[in-house]
Every structure is written in C-alpha cells, then in structure tokens.
Amino acid sequence: MHNQCVWIIEPRDPVIVRDGRPFDNTPGARARTLPFPYPSTLAGMVRTRAGTVGGSFTATPTDVLQIAVRGPLLVQLDPVEDRVTKYFAPAPADALLLEVEKQDGDGVRVVQLKPFEPPKGLLTAMPDQPDQLLPVGPDEVDPAKPSKRAPRFWDWQQFERWLQEPVPRQPIKPRELGIGGLPQNSRMHVAMQKDKRTGEEGKLFQTIGLEFTHPASEQHPLDAARRLALLVAVGGHNLAAKIDAGFDTLGGERRTVVWRKGDTDTLPSLPAKLVQQVQTHTACRIILLTPAIFKQGYRPTWLCTTQHGVKPTLRAVCGTGYGVISGWDYDQRKPKPTRRMLPAGSVLYLHLDGEPAAIEAWVQAVWLQAISDAEQDRRDGFGLAAIGIWNEKDTAVPADWGIPK
C-alpha cells in the first residue's frame, strides 16, 4: 500500500456505532450500537481527518476516496505504554465450540467444520449447477450442545494456530481462546429546560455504546482490565501522510477518541510454514477479518479472477448468515442502497490452479488485504483476508451419518 501508516485509535468514552434503526425525539427512544464498527465507519473518519486542515475540510472528495484503509482490527494495548501487545481476530465460522461433560471441567471442545462431497441421496436447498458448492459440516455426529460461551474474538496466537493446524483439540477454557466481545454501556439521558434547569416531562432517551476497557477475568478487578483499541493501516494517497496524532470524535454522539501512530511492522505477519502448506495442497481457506461485500452475495468474483498466475475456484462457504449495510449518501443527498455483507469470521474454501511460485506470490498478495468485488469497497476495508490451510482431498462423507459412501 502506497505511503502506508498504521494508526491506533483508542476511545476514551463508549462508542456508539449506529445500526440503522430510527432514533428521533420520541420519548423512550434508544440509540443502539453494532457489536463492532464497520470498516466504512473508520474509513470515513480517516478521510475526514486526512482532508481537514485548520478545522476546515480542504481536500476534494475524489482525492480522499483514493485513501485505502485496512481494518479495523481489535488490539490490546500495554497498561502503561501505548504499544500493541496483542491482536484479536473475529471467531472463525469453521470452528464449532461444543460443551464438554461437567466431570471433564468447564472447558469447551473446538471442532472443525469442513467441506465434504455430497453422497448420493443427500438433498439440499441449493440448485444443481456446474459450479455447485460443497456442503460444510463436522467429521462425525456429536450429541454435545454448541457452547453459548464462544468468544466473539480470538487471541491472534490461537487464531494463527487455527490457520495452520485446524485439528480437534483438548478441552480449552473459552477465555483462553479469546474474549466474548466488547462490553456495552447503557446511559439514560434527559432533555433539560434551560430557564428552569429541570428535566422536560417525557423527554427521556437512552444510548448504548461499546466499552473499550474489557474485564480480564470474571471478578472484574480494575487493576487487571484489558485496555483495548482499534487499529487501521492507511495508505493509497499522499493525503494519508498528512494525518496527525491527537484527539478526535467517532460515531454517534461524537464520542472522544485519541489517535496514536503505530509501527508499520507490527501488523501480523504471514507464517512461512503456511505458505508451504498452501503450495502442497493447492487449496486454502480465506477467513474474513472484516465483512466482505460481493456482487453475488456470498460468492466472490474479483477474488476468483486470475491474479499473479493463479486461478482460484470457490468450492465452499462457511458463514453465520449475512449482514446488511446502508448509510447516507452526502453527494446524492439520499439514503444509500442496502447491501448484503458476508460477516467477519466467514470462511471461503478455494482451489488454487497455478505453479508453486505463483501460489506463493498470490498468498503474499492476498494476506491482510481486502478482497471485496468493487475497488472502492476494497479501499474502504471490506473483506480483509487471512489465509489458512485446507486439504481439498479430505472431503469424505462424515462418519456415523448412516449414508453409504
């Protein structure tokens, strides 16, 4: 990315990232928040800051739209210093957490979901097509219940291990995998009468924001609280280099955040072993670190074009449904069309047709880059990708299904 800079954005107050539901002066109205900011929220903030000089926006919209943003990623900061000590990734959708028996402790088992060849007699809701996708499921039937304690974000070390070794593990405590999500702070507000300095009758409203101070344990001791922040990599235009450190506002109610410059070499690096594994299998998984926007819903088109001598083919998708995004178009002065997104954590299974050297170049080019179909969506940070291994030959019918192979 041209002129890349890494920025750490640490909220001081609870951040409200609006979910699109109406919020007006109706008594009892509530301003709800999304569980995590969309990339476009941070992209708009970055471009506004890059194009503002002396309190006035002096850049042209065409120029600021050229600024490319990668992120946001959730990070943990040192309690005293302003450096990143830990990265978090959205929980991968192909990792199913199952509860274990009480006598085995309070941990969970992590089971991988992977594609399999549909056997004869298996009926699906998907129409028969030449590019038919494979179903995704566990290797065997398991009566255990899915855990309700599954973390929303995984510790990057656990996530990187899952990228390279997605195998069943011994029971693990959910808090050792990651964190359950950002705590939500609820505040009640009242409209005041200026002359009487009293509250107006019925003028109550509520806001719900995201807290970036996370309890490190169930006891919630203040001296052990996690200090969380957002990280974005910015580049693509000379204006990106004009961003300064300092205070700013973010989201609804314009909550205060502070910008600090990070090191460009602090982003998670591509494991060398992973490249070799992808070359061996000529296949891989793409795990989305931010939501992706594709013209065909869950099917990428730009990603599946020949690049760096490699032609990817989509074989399967593992996700948790879909998300939607809209907004206000300040240029056209009307609402933007509502679009579907493939949520962060979703997994794309790809076959890679190319020589080993070309596959290595392709993996290096895709790692921590946006893969959405439209170029502007990629600049906005939608579809940030991590790469994991996948053995395409391991697609046998799951055991104990009672279906002839």
N, C-alpha and C positions, 0 to 999 in steps of 0.2 A: 504494500500500500504506500502511495507516494506521500512523503513527509509525515510519516506516522508518529503520533504521540499517544501515550497511554495516560488516562486520567482516572483518578479515584474520586468518586462523588459520594460524600458522606452526609446523609441527612441529619440535621440536628433535631427536627421535630417529626412527628408521624406524617408520612407522605400519603396523600390521597391520590390514587390513580383511578380516575372515574371509569365506571363500567358501562356508561351509556344510558343508564336508566334516568328518567326525568328527575330533576332536582330544582324545585322552584320555591316560591314563598308560601306554599300550602302548609298550614300548621301540622307539625309532626313529620315533616319531610326528612328523609335520610339520604346523606351522600355516602354511598357505599364505595368500596375500593376493590380493585382487582387484587388477586393474591401476589402479583409481581408485575412491575412495569413492562409494557410492550416496548420493543425496540424503537418504534416511531416516537414514543414519548421522549426518550433520551436523544434521538436524532434531532427532533425539533429544538430541544434545549441546547444541544451542541451548536446547531446552525445559528440560533439566535445569539448565542454568546460570541461565536466567531465573527458575525457580521455587525456587532454593536461596538461603536467607538464613542466614548464620552457620553454614554447614555442614549445615543441615537443609533438606529439601525441604518447603516450607510451602504451595505452590500446589496447586490442585485439578487433577486430570488434564483435566477439561473445559476449564479456562481455558488451560492450556499447549498443548492441542491446537489452540486458535484461533490460535496464533502461526504465521504463514506464513513460509516460508523459500524464497528463490530462490537456487539454486546446488546444489552448489559449482562455482565456476569456478576454473580453474588460472591463477595470476598469477605474474609475476616482480617481485621487489622490488629496489629500489636497493641496491647493495652496502653502503652506509653508512647511508642514511636508511631509514625504514620505510614508504616510499610505493610505490605500484604504478607500475611503469614499462612493463609490457607485459601484455596479456591473451592467453590462448590459448583456442582453440575445438577441440572434437573434429573430427577429419578428416571432411569431408563425404563421405557414401557415394556421391554422384553425381560425384565426382572420381576418375577412374581414372588411376593413375600407371603409365606404361609406360617400360621401359628404352630408351635410345637406343643406336645403334651406337657401338662403342668409339672410332671415329675422330671422333665428334661430341662427345666429352667424357664426363664422369662424371655428367651430369645425367639428369633424367627428363622425360618429356612428360606434361602434365596434359590429359586428355581428358574432356569432359563426357559423362555418361550422361543421356539424357532420354527421355521417353515418345514412342512412335510408334504410329500407327494400325496394328493388325494387318492385314496383307494377306490376301487370300483364299488358303486353303490352309495358313495358319500354324496349327499345332496347339499348344495349351498345356495344362498340367495344371489350369488354372482352369476351373470350370464356367461355361457361358454363363448370364449373369444380366443383368437390366436395368441394374444398376449395375456392369457389368464394368469392371475396372481395365485400364489400358493397360500393355503390356509396356514395359520400360525397357532401353535399350542405347545403344551408340555410334553415331555417324553413319555410320561405314564400317568395313569389316573391316580389322583391323590385325594383322599377324603378330607384332608385338612382344610380349614377355612382360610381364605385370604385375610391377612392381618390388617386391622384398622390402624395400626401404629406405623405404617410405612412412611418413612421420611419423604418430604417433598423435594429436598435437595440432598445429594450425596456428597460426602467428602471427596475431593478430587483424587486422593490416593486410592480410595475404594472404587471410584468410577474408572480410573485408569486400569486398575486390575480387572475390572469387568470388561473393558475394551479388549484386553489381551487374553484373559482366561475366564470366559463366561461359563464356568462349570459349577455344579452344585457344591455348596459349602456346608461346613458345620454350622449349627445354630449360632446366630450372632445377635447381639442386642441392637435394636433399631437406632439408638443414639450413637452406636459405634459406626453405623453406616453413614449417618448424616444428621440433618436437622429437619424438624417437622414443618418448617415454613416460617415466614415472618409473622410475629405476633401482631394482632390487630388492636389498635387503641380506639376506644369509643369515647366521644366527647359530646356533651349536650350544650347547646347554645341558645341564647335568648336575645330577641330584639329589644333595645333599650329606648325609652323616651328621653330625649335629650333635655327637655325642660324639667322633667320631674326626676330624672335619674332612676327610674324604676322600669321594670320589665313590662313590655306590652302584652296584654292579655292574649293567650293562644299563640303567640309568636315564638314557638319553640322549634328547633330543628337539631338534627344530630349528624355528626360527621364521623366516619370510621377511616382511620389511617393505618399505614404499615409502620411498625416499630423496627428500627434497625439496631436495637440492642436486644440480644437474644439470650435467654437463660441457658447456662451451660449444664444445668442439672435440674432434677425435679424439685430440689429445695430452693432454687432461685436465689442464691446468695449474690449480693451486689458485687462483691469483690471478684467473682468468677464469671460475670456476664460477658458474653461474646460481643465484640464491637464489629458490626457488620457495615458494609458499604457496597456501592455499585462500581463496577469497573468497565470502561469503554476504551476501545482503541479507535483513534480518529485520524483520518488522512484523506488522500484523494484530491486535495486542492490546497493552494498556498494559504488560503484563509484559515485552514486548520492550525497553522503555526502561530496564528495571532491570538489564540485563546490564552487567557491569563488565569492564574490561580486566584482564588478569592471566594467571596460569598455570592450566592445566587438563590433563586427560588425554583421550586419544582412542583408540578402537579396542581391539583385543585387546592384552593385557599392559599396558594403560593407559599408553601412551607419552606423554611430556610435550609439550605444545603451548603456545604463547603467543597470547593474544587481544589484538589492537590495533584500535582504532576507525579506520575509513576515512572518506573523504569520500563523501557520498551522490551527488555529481555526477561521480564517477569511473567509474561504470558506462558501458559502451559505448553511445553514443547512436545513434538511428535516423537514417541518412543521408537527407537531404531528397530527393536525386535518386532514391533507391529508391522512395519513396512515389509520385512522379510516374510511374515506370516501371510499378509495380503498377496504378495507375489506368488507364494506357494499355492494358495487356494484359488487365485484369480477370481476372488469374490470378497465382499466386505459388507459390513453394516455401517450405515450412516445414522448417528444419533444426534438429534437436533438439540442444540443448546439454547436456541431461541425459536419461537414459532416460525413456520415457513408458509409462504403463500404461493400456491401453484395454480395454474390456469385450469387444470383438470382435477381440482380438489386435493386428493392425496397422491396424485401421480405427477412427479416432476417431469418437465420436458427439457429445460435448459441443461439440467444435470446429466440427462441421458443422451446428449449430443456428443460427438467425437471431439475430445479435447486432449491435448498432449499425447496423441496417438492411442488413446484408449476409448473404446465404445462401451459405456455402461448400459446394462439392461436391468430394469426393475423386475424383481422376482417375487417380492412380498413386502407387506407393510404391517407394522405392529404399532398401534396407537391407542389413545384413550378417548376416541371421539373426535370432535372438531371444535375449534373456537371461531369466533366472529370478530371482525373489527370494522369500524367505520370512523367517523370524525367529521370535522367541519372543514370545507374547502374555502380558504380565505381568498383564493383567486377567483373562483366562480361564485362565491358567496352563497353556498348551498351545502347541504349535507353530502358527504362522500358516499358512494355506493357501499353497501355492506358486503364484505367479502369473507369467505371461509379461510381458516388457517389450520394447518396441521400443528398441533400443540408441541411445545418444547418437551423433550423426552421421547418423542415418537422415533421409531426405528424404520429405516429403509434398508432392504436387503438387495444388494446389487451383484450381478455377474459382470466381471470386467474382461473385455476382449482386447488384449494387447500384449506386447512384449514386456518382459520383466522390467527393463529400464524405463519403458513408457509408463508402466503401472507405478513405479516409484515416483516418477515426476508428477503423475496425476495425484497420488496420495499427498505429496508435499504441497501441491497447489490447492487442494480442497481442505486440508486441515485448518480448522478455525477460520474458515471463510464462509461467506453467505452463499447459499445455493438456490434461492428462490428464482422463479422463472423470469420476472421482469427485472431489468437492470436497476431501476430506481428502488424497487423493493430490496434488492441486494445492497444498495448503498444505504438504505435505511436500517440494515442489520437483520432483516428477516431471514431465517434459515441458516444460522451459524452452525457449522457442522463439526462434529468429532467423528473419528473413524475407528471402528472395531473389527475384529476378525469374524469370519463366518465360513465354515466348511460347507460349501454348497452340496457336496456329495452326501452329507449326513442328513438326508431327507426321508428316511424310512418312516413307515406308518408307526405312530406311537404305540408302545407296548400296552397290553391289557385293555385295548379298545374293543376287542372281540370282533374285529373286522379282518377278513382274510387279506393278506398282503399280496 
